[in-house]
């Protein structure tokens, strides 16, 4: 994250607009990143006239753009819950899988992701942006996590999972308003579909993103990415890149500074392809 932040500042200082997926705290850094880091971005963009937009899937459009669209139809809202429910067996990023999330490690070994404050920092940008868009103030962020061991040895794309080591995780980042859980980010990540059937299940085999709004009216919205070139994990990566690339014209044409989903104009697709089933 530090090196990525320095790269962003260097490129902005050269007067070049930046769109990207890292560091993800720049999606909405206020009350998440140190004030001096935000000031550095503000000073750099003010001096160079460049703009910056960082996004992804989750954190990203699945838990800012999508809930905002449906929240805009509600008379009142009690809670917004954004979920990722996914099988990560085909995800081949070994560093993320083993070092960050702790898969394949003993359950009594705390992975980087579950160290105190890490979940709140990683998804704090989502909690704060949703709160800003909903017009509420988050007083406290609570973190909850639990893990499930592998019942036997098996292999995944990133490597080997030994029996008894971490093979499924569920965690929540809860943004509280006046003591109530108003904004909740929940992840259910399995390495096999048969693990913890009592946890939330995806709306399609492999995985989905889900937005639940409790209010009037209430909604359950399932986002089910698919791809002609890969599975649900591949499709999600393509979606993140598509959101980033399609935002380029709006970022270039817009004012200088850090841009977020809240102030970016509606970004639509690049056009409709005809006469082909894909390139």
N, C-alpha and C positions, 0 to 999 in steps of 0.2 A: 503493500500500500504506500509506503513512504517513497519508494522509487517511482511508482506510477504517478503519485502526486507531483513529484519533481519534474517528471516528463511533461505532464499537463501544463505546468507553469512555464516551462521552457518553450513549449510550442505556442502557448498563448502570448508570451512575451514577444515572439517573432511576428505577431499579428495574424496568426493562423487560427481559424475557428476549429474547435475540437468537438467531436462526438465520439462516445465510447462507452465501455461498460466498466471501467475501472479508473480510480478507486470508487467502489459503489457508494461510499459515504457522500460523494459529491452529487448524488441524486437530489438530496435535500440535506445539506450539512448543518443547518442551524440547530443548536442545542445538541449536536452530535459530535462534530469536529471541534477542535480548539479554536477559539476566536481568532487567534493569530493566523491560523491556516486559512480561514475564511477571508480574513483581511488581505492575505497575500493574493488570493484569487481576485478579489475586488480591485485591489490596486493594480494588478497586472492587466486585467481586462479593461479597466478605465484608461490605462496608459496606452494600450495597443489597439483598442477598439475591437478586440476579438470576443467571441462568444463560446460558451461551453455548455454541453448537454450530455449528461451521463445517465444511462438507464440499463435495464436488463429485463428479465422475466420476473424473478422473485429473489431479491428485491427488484422491482421493475413494474412493467405495465400490468401484470396480473394482480398486483396489489396496490396500484394507484389509479391508472387509467380506467380499468374495468369497474372497480367499486365506485369511482366517482360518477361514471355514466349512470349506474343504477341508483345511486344515492340521490341523484338529481331528480328522481321521480317520486321520492318519498315525502310524506307529510311530516313524519318524525322518525328518528333512528335511535335505537337503544344500543345496538352493537353491530360492528362490522368485523367479520372474521374472514381472513384470507388464508387459504390452505394450499399446500403442495402435498399431494399424495402420490408417491412414485416408487417404482422399483428401480434401484440404481445398479442392478447387476451388470448392465451393459455399458455403464459409464466408466470409461477407462482412464480417468484422471487419478493416478495412484496417490499423489500428494494430498488431494482433497479427500479421497476415500479413507486413506489410512492415517495420515498425520492430522488432518483437520477434524474429520468426523469420527475417527477412532474405530472404524470397522476392522475386524480381524484382531482387535486388541482385547486384553482382559477387561471384564466389566468394572473391576476396581481401579482401572487406570483411566483417569479423566482426560478425554481428548481436548484439544485446543478449543474446539467449538463450545464445550461445556464449562470452560473455566469461568469463574464469576465475572459478569459484565460483558463477556464476548458476544453472546446472543443479542443483548440489548444494544451493543454498539453496531453489530453487523446489520440488524434490522431496525435500528433506531431511526434511520433515514425514512423508512416506510411508516413507522409509527408517527413520527413528527409530521410528515407530509400529509398523511390521512387526517391527522388532528387539525392541521392548518386548513385543509380543504373543507372539513366538517364544521369548522368554527368552534373547536373545543380546545381546552388546555390539558395536556397530560401531566398529572401530578407525580406519577410513579410508574416505573416499568419493572415488571416481575418476570422472572425467567423460571421455566419448569422443564425438566427433561427426564426421560426414562429410556432404558435400553433393554434389548432382548437378545439372549445368546443363541448361537447357532446350535441346532439339535444334533448336528453331525458335520463332518468335513464336507466342504464343497468349494468349487472354484467360480470366480466371477471374472469379468473382463480385466479388472485391475490386478487380480492376483488370487491368492488362496485364503479361504476363511476356515479356520480350524474350529472344531466342535468346542462349544463353551465360550467362544469369543463373540464380540459384538457383531450382530448380524441385522439388527433393526433398531431404529431410534424414533422417538417421538418427542418433539419439544414445542413449547409455546413461549411467545414473547407477548406479554399482556400489558397494554397501555391503559392505565387506570385514570379515570376522571371522577373526582370527588369520591374516590374509593371503589368505583364500579368498573368492571372490565369492559370498556367501551370499544377498544381496538385490539384485536387479537390476531397474531400471526401464528399459524400452526403448521408444522411439518411432520409428515409420517413418511419415513424413508425405510424401505425394506430392501433386502438383497434376495429374498424369495417371497413369492406371493402368499405362501401358506403361513408365514410368520405373523403372529399376533392378529388373528382374524377379527378380534374385538375392536381393534383400532379402525379408524376411518378407512373405507375402501374406495378405490378410484372408480370413476364413472366409465372408464374404458380399460381394457387390459393394459397393464404397464404403468399407467399414471395419468393424472389430470391435475389441473389447478381448479380450485373451488372458491367462490366468493359467496358468503352467507351474510345477508343483511337481515337483522331482526328489527322490525319497525312496522310502519304502516305505509305501503304494503311491505311484506317481507319477501326476500328473494333467496333462492339457491341457484347459483349460476356455475355450471361446469364448463371449463375451457379444456378441450381435448385435442392437443396438437398431434398431427400425424404428418408423415412425409413420404413421398415416393422414393426417397433415397436413404431412408433409415427408420429407426424406431422412434418412440416418444421422446427419448433423450436427445436424439439427433434433431427432431423437429423443434424442440424447445430452444436449442442453440441457434437454429436457423431463424426462429421467431425473434430472438433477442437481436440478432444481427440485422434482421429486416426492419425492426423498429428504429434501430440506430441509423441505418443508412437512409431510410425514407424520411428521417427528420432533418437530414442535411440542408435541404432548401430553406426550411423554416428557420433553422439556426443561423444560416448564412445571411438571410434577409432580415432577421430580427435585430434588436438592439444589442449592444455589447453587454457582456456580463454573464453571470451564471444563470442558466435557464432551467426550469423544472417543468414537470407535467402540468403544474398549476397555471403557468403563464405562457406555455408554448401553444400556438394555435393548433387546431385539429389537424393531425397528420394522417393523410389518407394513403392509399396504395400507389404504386408506381404506374398504374395503368392496367388494362385488361389485355391479356395475351389471347389471340385467337388463332385457330388453325394448328394448334400444337397442344400436346398434353404435358409439356414441361421441357425445360432445357437443361 
